[in-house]
Amino acid sequence: MNHYTVGMAGHIDHGKTTLTKALTNIDTDRLKEEKERSISIELGYAPLQLHEDMEVSIIDVPGHERFIRQMIAGVAGIDLVMLVVAADEGIMPQTREHIDILRLLGIQNGLIVVTKTDRIDEEMKEIVELDIRETIEGTFLESSLLFFVDSHSLIGIEELKKGIEMALEGRASRDATGAFRLPIDQVFTIHGQGTVVRGTVYEGIVNEGDILDLLPQRVSVRARQLQVHHQSKKSGRAGQRVAINVGGVSKEDIKRGDVLVATGHYETTETIDVGLTTVSELKFPLKQRGAIKLHIGTAEVYGKIVFFDRNELAEGNDDLVCQIRLDEPIVTRRGDRFILRRPTPMETIGGGTVIDPHGEKYRFGEDTVRKLEQKMDATPLERLYQIVTEKKLISLNEASKEASIDESDLKQWIQDEKGLVQLGSGELTSEKVIHSLKEAMVNDLKQYHTEFPFREGIKKAELVQHYIHTYPKRLVERVLEEETIVRGPFISLSTHIPHPPEQWKKRVEHALDNLKKEGLQVSAVVDHLKSQQIPDTLYEEVIHYFHQQEILFSLDDKLSIHRDPFVAAVKKLRNETEDVFELKQAKESTGLSRKYLVPFLEKLDKLSLTMRQEQERKWRVTEVENWLGNKS
């Protein structure tokens, strides 16, 4: 299954929302204000069914100039754009600005859709098409297919669907191998469910139950439930529109522009080095350290621009390297596309790509410009580090090809560079990747130990499964060996010792004291927990903890004896009997009635301390001596 996102662009009231409804049978106008004014203010989304191997999301973006920020958030990260032009109006100011924004965002794949064709005749169609072709000449849309449609009568809609399918066919869907990242464009609450965030997955995979980071707040949340176009799913992947019910945070603590990411993989930043391309014509010059508004992903952040080779930006169609210093932190990575706008007077300045998401302070001058240009072009070693960071673990052969370097040079770099780590004879990773995995793993285990303090740890298979969507299994298992301890099938931090939660510690201790006082003829463990008003939801965890730690020894489903009287009884029975003994001797030694004596002796068999021989039992001498020695 390939997953794609198709965006609309075009002037206000050119029929984008009606076209979306004609394609999908879904009305994306969801606000009362939009209905009343017949314009789109917020982003609208709808699934488009083409064929079983292709899952497509349509994004309807606002066309009004006042809502350009929503438009940018909608088209960032799309796979195909449909430029919508009304037949009776043709190319309009917002159409031109949208084309500029799409170009600056690096969109390469598009179609042109002329709507409201019922309002013009055949001769006028030729004029409209000629006008559009002149406008898009020299842009990425120059060779795009053009479709005439009427969204009300559905004339041309089936042909358009086939055109969308053709444009997407053979196009690789987004790479889902990276660490999960979802820029949030909507947040809301559902009664009985809590907070829900929605957005397009930029990278990676998210699974139900994953622990994620909400940035820039640095809040840990759990993905409770996932939906893709109102259908419950166990996972969501790059390219899909996903709604995530998140636990651990309220709606008021999240806003559009925040980012949900895989734990430990992303950092926030307030300074980014960028390559900037300006629009064809600037209305006003932009001065050094002038105020700007950055649109990146779904975030919209104010800041200032810093030039290193000029004190003013006055010309259009210019390419330059510069720095953006922001008033608030954002989440981004090298290669992300952005749009830069002037807050007042409002206009689009340009757009480009992030060179370095963690820029530093540089001196004004050509040296800095050259440095940033080199960074933008990236050295082979820098490319290698970038590839290793993205792939996590890669064969030497693949690394050599992707970084365009000779394999002998690669092997020399591995020897010289402390940041590169070779696993075995043929695979490469980095200290940064290992550190990120260790950090994520330690944080996840800490959270698990906090949620389930009674347990010895998480099942190894479960932990490995959690990470192999993002990291290769071999790397996960290596880090597990270094950072954790194994207790049978369980994995835990070396510092973790199973224990009752602090709020129930005293009550658990009282229950144990009461059990200890009962000696060998005990009442049910549950009755003791109930008497201490411990919640029944904890009974299973508490009893498992007692048995796992050998604080209690179970006789049957309900009865368990405290370790101290149990060990004392075994020691007394061993001292008072020969290597072989009968039921009568055991009864005399322990003083137990048959109700307790039979399960007591069967427990000795299960512990491999004794072995039943018809009506007698025989001590396993070595085993019982070792067992008593360990319990003393």
C-alpha positions in Angstrom: 0.0 0.0 0.0 1.4 3.4 -1.0 0.2 6.5 0.9 0.0 9.9 -0.7 -1.2 13.4 0.1 -2.7 15.6 -2.6 -3.1 19.3 -1.9 -5.3 22.0 -3.5 -4.1 25.5 -4.3 -5.8 28.5 -5.9 -7.6 31.8 -5.4 -10.5 32.3 -3.1 -13.9 31.0 -4.4 -12.4 29.1 -7.3 -14.2 25.9 -6.3 -11.5 24.0 -4.3 -13.9 22.8 -1.6 -16.7 21.9 -4.1 -14.1 20.0 -6.2 -12.9 18.1 -3.1 -16.6 17.1 -2.5 -17.0 16.0 -6.1 -13.9 13.8 -5.9 -14.5 12.3 -2.4 -18.2 12.9 -1.6 -17.1 14.7 1.6 -17.7 18.3 2.4 -14.5 19.6 4.0 -16.1 22.9 5.2 -16.4 22.2 8.9 -16.8 25.6 10.5 -20.0 27.5 10.8 -18.2 30.6 9.7 -17.0 28.8 6.6 -20.5 27.7 5.7 -21.9 31.2 6.1 -19.1 32.9 4.1 -18.6 30.1 1.6 -14.8 30.3 2.0 -12.4 27.9 3.6 -10.7 29.3 6.7 -9.2 26.0 8.1 -7.7 23.1 6.3 -10.1 20.4 5.2 -9.2 16.7 4.6 -10.9 13.8 2.8 -9.9 10.3 1.7 -9.9 9.7 -2.1 -10.5 6.1 -3.2 -8.6 5.3 -6.4 -7.6 1.7 -6.1 -6.7 -0.8 -3.4 -2.9 -0.3 -3.5 -3.2 3.5 -3.3 -4.3 5.4 -0.2 -4.8 9.2 -1.0 -5.7 12.1 1.3 -7.0 15.3 -0.3 -6.2 18.6 1.5 -8.4 21.5 0.7 -6.6 24.7 1.6 -7.9 28.3 2.1 -7.6 30.6 -0.9 -8.1 33.9 0.8 -4.9 36.0 1.4 -5.8 36.4 5.1 -5.5 32.7 5.5 -2.3 32.1 3.7 -0.7 30.6 6.8 -3.2 27.8 6.7 -2.6 27.3 3.0 1.2 26.9 3.7 0.5 24.4 6.5 -1.7 22.4 4.1 0.6 22.1 1.2 3.8 21.5 3.2 4.7 17.9 2.7 2.3 17.0 -0.1 3.1 14.6 -2.9 1.0 16.2 -5.6 -0.7 19.6 -6.0 -3.8 20.5 -7.9 -3.8 24.1 -9.0 -7.4 25.1 -9.2 -8.5 28.0 -11.5 -12.1 29.1 -12.0 -13.0 29.2 -15.7 -15.0 32.5 -15.4 -12.2 34.3 -13.6 -8.9 32.8 -14.7 -5.6 33.5 -13.1 -6.0 35.8 -10.0 -3.5 37.3 -7.5 -3.8 34.5 -5.0 -3.3 31.9 -7.8 0.1 33.6 -8.6 1.1 33.7 -4.9 0.2 30.0 -4.4 2.3 29.1 -7.4 5.2 31.0 -5.9 4.7 29.3 -2.6 4.5 25.8 -4.1 7.7 26.4 -6.1 9.5 27.7 -2.9 8.4 24.6 -1.0 10.0 22.4 -3.6 6.7 20.9 -4.9 7.6 19.1 -8.2 4.5 17.2 -9.1 1.2 18.9 -10.2 -2.0 19.0 -12.2 -4.1 22.0 -13.3 -7.9 21.8 -12.8 -10.2 24.4 -14.4 -13.5 24.5 -12.4 -16.9 26.0 -13.1 -16.7 25.1 -16.8 -20.4 25.3 -17.2 -20.0 29.1 -17.2 -17.9 29.3 -20.3 -18.2 28.0 -23.9 -15.6 26.0 -25.9 -14.0 29.1 -27.4 -13.5 30.6 -24.0 -11.9 27.3 -22.8 -9.1 27.8 -25.3 -8.5 31.4 -24.0 -8.5 30.3 -20.4 -6.0 27.5 -21.1 -3.7 29.8 -23.0 -3.8 32.3 -20.1 -2.9 29.6 -17.6 -0.1 28.2 -19.8 1.5 31.6 -20.1 1.3 32.0 -16.3 2.9 28.7 -15.5 5.6 28.9 -18.1 9.0 28.2 -16.5 7.5 26.8 -13.4 7.2 23.1 -12.2 3.7 23.1 -13.6 4.8 24.0 -17.2 4.2 20.5 -18.5 1.4 19.5 -16.3 -1.9 18.0 -17.6 -4.9 20.3 -17.5 -8.4 19.2 -16.8 -11.8 21.0 -17.3 -14.4 20.0 -14.8 -17.8 20.9 -13.5 -18.0 19.9 -9.8 -21.8 20.1 -9.6 -22.6 18.0 -12.7 -19.4 15.9 -12.2 -18.4 16.4 -15.8 -14.7 15.7 -16.1 -14.4 14.3 -12.5 -13.7 10.7 -13.5 -11.0 11.9 -16.0 -9.4 13.9 -13.2 -9.4 10.9 -10.9 -7.5 8.9 -13.6 -5.1 11.8 -14.0 -4.4 11.9 -10.3 -3.8 8.1 -10.3 -1.5 8.4 -13.3 0.5 11.3 -11.6 1.0 9.2 -8.4 1.5 5.8 -10.0 5.1 4.7 -9.8 5.9 7.5 -7.4 7.5 6.2 -4.3 5.5 7.0 -1.2 7.3 8.6 1.7 10.2 6.8 3.4 8.9 5.3 6.6 12.3 4.1 7.9 13.2 7.3 9.8 12.2 8.3 13.3 8.5 9.2 13.6 7.6 12.9 13.1 4.1 14.4 12.8 3.7 18.2 12.7 0.3 18.9 14.3 -2.2 21.0 12.4 -5.4 20.3 14.4 -6.0 19.6 18.1 -9.4 18.8 19.7 -11.1 16.8 22.3 -13.6 13.9 22.1 -15.9 13.2 25.0 -14.8 10.1 26.9 -11.5 9.9 24.9 -9.6 13.0 25.7 -7.1 14.9 23.6 -6.7 14.2 19.9 -4.1 15.6 17.5 -4.1 15.3 13.8 -1.6 15.9 11.0 0.3 14.3 8.1 3.1 11.9 9.1 6.3 13.4 7.7 8.6 10.5 8.6 8.6 7.1 10.2 5.9 4.9 11.7 3.7 5.4 14.8 2.1 2.4 16.6 -0.7 2.3 19.1 0.8 2.3 22.6 4.0 4.1 21.6 5.5 6.6 24.0 6.2 9.8 22.1 7.6 13.3 22.8 5.5 16.4 22.3 7.8 19.2 21.2 8.7 21.9 21.9 7.1 21.4 25.3 9.2 18.2 25.9 6.2 16.4 27.3 6.0 12.6 27.2 2.7 11.2 25.9 1.3 7.9 24.9 -0.4 7.1 21.6 -3.6 5.5 23.0 -5.5 5.1 19.7 -4.9 5.9 16.0 -7.3 6.7 13.2 -6.8 7.2 9.5 -9.8 9.0 8.0 -12.0 7.9 10.9 -10.9 4.2 10.6 -9.2 2.7 13.7 -5.6 1.5 12.9 -2.8 -0.1 14.8 -0.2 2.0 13.1 0.3 5.1 10.9 3.1 5.7 8.5 4.8 8.4 6.5 2.5 10.1 4.0 -0.7 9.3 5.9 -3.2 11.6 7.6 -3.3 10.3 11.1 -5.4 11.3 14.2 -3.8 10.2 17.5 -5.6 10.1 20.8 -2.8 11.1 23.2 -2.6 10.5 26.9 -0.7 12.6 29.4 -1.5 16.0 28.0 -4.6 18.3 27.8 -5.9 20.1 24.7 -4.9 23.5 26.2 -1.3 22.4 26.3 -1.1 21.8 22.5 -1.3 24.1 19.6 -1.0 23.9 15.8 2.7 23.9 14.9 3.7 21.6 17.8 5.3 18.3 16.7 4.8 14.8 17.9 8.0 12.7 17.5 9.6 9.4 18.4 11.2 9.7 21.8 14.8 10.8 21.9 15.2 11.5 18.1 14.6 15.2 17.7 15.7 18.4 19.4 14.2 21.9 19.3 16.0 24.9 17.9 15.7 28.7 17.7 18.5 29.3 15.2 18.6 27.8 11.7 21.0 28.2 8.8 19.1 28.3 5.6 19.4 28.5 1.8 16.8 31.2 0.7 15.3 31.8 -2.7 13.3 35.0 -3.0 10.1 35.6 -4.9 10.2 37.1 -8.4 9.4 40.6 -7.1 9.7 42.1 -3.7 7.4 45.0 -3.0 9.6 46.4 -0.2 13.2 45.9 0.8 14.0 43.7 3.8 16.7 45.1 6.1 19.3 43.3 8.2 17.7 41.8 11.3 14.3 42.7 9.8 11.2 41.0 11.3 10.0 37.9 9.5 7.5 35.2 10.0 8.7 31.6 9.3 6.3 28.9 8.1 7.8 25.5 8.5 5.8 22.3 8.7 2.6 23.5 10.4 4.5 26.0 12.6 4.3 29.7 12.2 6.9 31.6 14.2 8.2 35.1 14.3 11.8 36.0 14.3 14.5 38.0 12.5 16.7 37.4 9.5 20.5 37.7 9.6 22.4 38.4 6.5 26.2 37.8 6.2 26.9 39.4 2.8 24.5 42.4 2.7 22.5 44.8 4.9 19.4 44.7 2.8 17.5 42.4 0.6 15.9 44.3 -2.2 16.0 42.2 -5.4 13.7 39.4 -6.4 14.8 36.1 -7.9 17.8 35.9 -5.6 19.5 32.9 -4.0 21.5 33.4 -0.8 22.5 31.7 2.4 21.5 33.4 5.7 20.3 32.7 9.2 16.9 32.8 10.9 16.8 33.6 14.6 13.4 32.7 16.1 11.4 34.0 19.0 10.2 30.5 19.9 11.7 27.0 19.5 10.7 24.8 16.5 11.4 21.2 15.4 13.1 20.8 12.1 15.9 18.9 10.3 18.3 19.4 7.4 16.5 19.6 4.1 13.1 20.7 5.4 11.4 23.3 3.2 10.0 26.6 4.6 8.3 29.8 3.5 9.4 33.2 4.8 6.9 36.1 5.0 7.0 39.7 6.1 4.6 40.3 9.1 3.9 43.9 8.0 3.3 45.0 5.3 2.3 41.4 4.7 4.0 39.7 1.7 5.9 36.5 0.8 9.6 37.1 0.8 10.8 33.7 -0.3 11.4 30.1 0.7 14.1 27.5 0.7 15.7 24.6 2.7 17.2 24.2 6.1 20.9 23.7 5.9 21.6 23.2 9.6 18.8 23.1 12.2 21.3 24.1 14.9 22.9 27.3 13.6 25.6 29.1 15.6 26.6 32.8 15.7 28.9 33.7 12.8 30.8 36.8 11.8 29.5 39.0 9.0 31.5 38.4 5.8 32.3 36.2 2.9 34.0 33.6 5.1 30.6 32.8 6.7 28.9 32.8 3.4 31.4 30.3 2.0 31.0 28.2 5.2 27.3 28.0 4.8 27.4 27.3 1.1 29.8 24.4 1.8 27.5 23.2 4.5 24.6 23.4 2.1 26.5 21.4 -0.5 27.7 19.0 2.2 31.1 17.2 2.2 31.2 13.5 1.6 31.9 13.0 5.2 28.9 15.1 6.3 26.7 13.3 3.8 28.0 10.0 5.3 27.1 11.2 8.8 23.7 12.3 7.6 23.0 8.9 5.8 24.1 7.0 8.9 21.9 9.1 11.1 18.9 8.5 8.9 19.5 4.8 8.2 20.7 4.0 11.7 22.6 1.0 10.5 23.9 0.5 6.9 26.2 -1.8 5.2 29.6 -0.5 4.2 28.8 -1.1 0.6 25.5 0.9 0.7 27.1 3.7 2.7 29.9 3.9 0.0 27.3 4.2 -2.8 25.0 6.7 -1.1 27.7 9.0 0.1 29.5 8.7 -3.3 32.9 7.8 -1.7 35.4 5.0 -2.3 35.1 2.1 0.0 38.7 2.3 1.0 38.2 6.0 2.0 35.2 4.9 4.0 37.2 2.3 5.9 39.9 5.0 6.6 37.2 7.4 7.9 35.8 4.7 10.2 39.3 4.4 11.8 39.9 8.1 12.1 36.4 9.3 13.0 35.4 8.7 16.7 31.8 9.4 15.8 31.5 6.4 13.4 31.1 2.9 14.8 31.5 -0.3 12.9 29.5 -3.3 14.0 30.9 -6.7 13.0 32.7 -6.7 9.7 30.3 -5.0 7.4 27.8 -2.5 9.1 28.1 1.1 10.1 26.4 3.3 12.6 27.4 6.3 14.7 27.9 7.2 18.3 25.0 9.7 17.9 22.6 7.0 16.8 23.7 4.6 19.6 23.3 7.5 22.1 19.8 8.4 20.9 18.7 4.7 21.1 20.2 4.3 24.6 18.6 7.5 25.8 15.2 6.5 24.3 15.5 3.0 25.8 16.5 4.2 29.2 13.6 6.8 29.3 11.1 4.1 28.2 12.3 1.7 30.8 12.2 4.4 33.5 8.6 5.1 32.5 7.7 1.4 32.5 9.3 1.0 36.0 7.3 4.0 37.2 4.0 2.6 35.8 4.7 -1.0 36.9 7.0 -0.9 39.9 5.9 -4.4 41.1 7.2 -6.0 37.9 10.8 -7.2 37.3 10.8 -5.5 33.9 9.3 -5.5 30.4 9.4 -8.6 28.2 12.5 -8.5 26.0 10.5 -9.5 22.9 8.1 -6.6 23.6 10.8 -4.0 24.0 12.7 -5.2 20.9 9.5 -5.1 18.9 8.8 -1.5 20.0 12.1 -0.3 18.5 12.6 -2.4 15.4 10.2 -0.1 13.4 12.8 2.7 13.9 16.1 0.8 14.5 17.5 -2.4 13.1 17.1 -5.3 15.4 20.8 -6.0 15.7 21.5 -2.5 16.9 18.6 -2.7 19.5 19.9 -6.0 20.9 23.5 -4.7 21.2 22.3 -1.6 23.1 20.1 -3.8 25.3 23.2 -5.8 26.3 25.0 -2.6 27.4 22.4 -0.6 29.1 20.1 -3.1 30.8 20.1 -6.3 32.8 18.2 -9.5 31.9 16.1 -11.3 34.4 14.9 -14.4 32.6 12.6 -13.2 29.8 12.5 -9.7 31.3 14.6 -6.5 30.7 15.1 -3.8 33.3 17.5 -1.0 34.2 20.3 -2.2 36.4 19.1 0.3 39.0 15.6 -1.1 39.2 14.4 -3.3 42.1 10.8 -4.4 42.0 8.9 -2.6 44.8 5.3 -1.5 45.8 4.2 2.0 44.7 5.0 4.5 47.4 1.3 5.3 48.1 0.6 1.6 48.9 3.9 0.6 50.4 2.7 0.8 54.1 -0.5 -1.1 53.4 1.3 -3.8 51.5 3.8 -4.2 54.4 0.9 -4.5 56.9 -0.8 -7.2 54.8 2.5 -9.1 54.8 3.0 -8.7 58.5 -0.5 -10.1 59.1 0.2 -13.1 56.8 3.5 -13.7 58.6 1.7 -13.8 62.0 -0.7 -16.4 60.7 2.2 -18.8 60.3 1.5 -21.9 58.2 -2.3 -22.0 58.5 -3.1 -18.9 56.5 -6.2 -17.3 55.1 -6.5 -16.1 51.5 -4.0 -13.4 50.4 -6.8 -11.4 48.8 -8.5 -11.1 52.2 -5.4 -9.5 53.6 -5.1 -7.0 50.7 -8.8 -6.2 51.1 -8.5 -5.6 54.8 -5.8 -3.0 54.0 -8.2 -1.3 51.4 -5.7 -1.9 48.6 -7.5 -1.4 45.2 -8.7 -4.7 43.7 -7.1 -3.5 40.4 -3.7 -4.1 42.0 -4.4 -7.6 43.4 -2.9 -9.5 40.5 0.2 -7.2 40.3 0.8 -7.4 44.1 0.4 -11.2 44.4 2.6 -11.8 41.3 5.2 -9.5 42.9 5.0 -11.5 46.2 5.5 -14.8 44.5 8.2 -13.5 42.0 10.3 -12.2 44.9 9.6 -15.3 47.0 8.1 -13.2 49.7 5.2 -15.6 49.7 5.1 -19.3 48.7 1.8 -20.3 47.1 0.0 -23.4 48.2 -2.9 -23.1 45.7 -4.8 -20.3 43.9 -5.8 -18.5 47.1 -3.4 -19.5 49.9 0.2 -18.5 50.3 2.6 -18.7 53.2 5.0 -16.0 54.2 8.6 -16.8 53.5 9.8 -16.8 57.2 7.3 -19.4 58.6 7.6 -21.4 55.4 11.4 -21.6 55.5 11.3 -22.3 59.3 8.9 -25.2 58.7 11.0 -26.7 56.0 14.2 -26.4 58.2 12.4 -28.0 61.2 11.0 -30.9 59.1 14.4 -31.6 57.6 16.0 -31.7 61.0 13.4 -34.0 62.5 13.2 -36.5 59.7 15.5 -39.0 57.9 16.1 -38.8 54.2 12.8 -40.6 53.7 9.7 -39.6 55.7 6.0 -40.3 55.9 2.9 -38.1 56.0 2.4 -38.8 59.7 6.0 -37.5 60.5 5.4 -34.3 58.5 2.1 -33.7 60.3 3.8 -34.1 63.7 6.6 -31.7 62.7 4.5 -29.0 61.2 1.3 -29.3 63.2 -0.7 -28.8 60.0 -4.1 -30.3 59.4 -4.6 -32.3 56.2 -6.1 -29.2 54.5 -2.8 -27.4 54.7 -0.4 -30.3 54.9 -1.0 -31.9 51.5 -0.5 -28.6 49.5 2.5 -27.8 51.7 4.2 -31.1 50.8 3.3 -30.7 47.1 4.9 -27.3 47.2 8.1 -29.0 48.4 7.9 -31.3 45.4 7.5 -28.3 43.1 10.5 -26.6 44.6 12.5 -29.8 43.9 13.3 -30.2 47.6 11.5 -33.5 47.9 10.4 -36.3 45.7 7.2 -38.4 46.3 7.6 -42.2 46.4 4.1 -43.7 46.8 3.1 -43.0 50.4 6.5 -41.6 51.4 8.7 -38.6 50.4 12.4 -38.5 49.9 14.5 -35.5 50.6 16.7 -34.2 47.7 19.5 -33.7 50.1 21.8 -31.5 48.1 19.0 -29.3 46.8 17.4 -28.8 50.2 20.7 -27.9 51.8 21.5 -25.4 49.1 18.0 -23.9 49.3 18.0 -23.5 53.1 21.5 -22.0 52.8 20.3 -19.4 50.3 17.3 -18.6 52.5 19.2 -18.2 55.8 
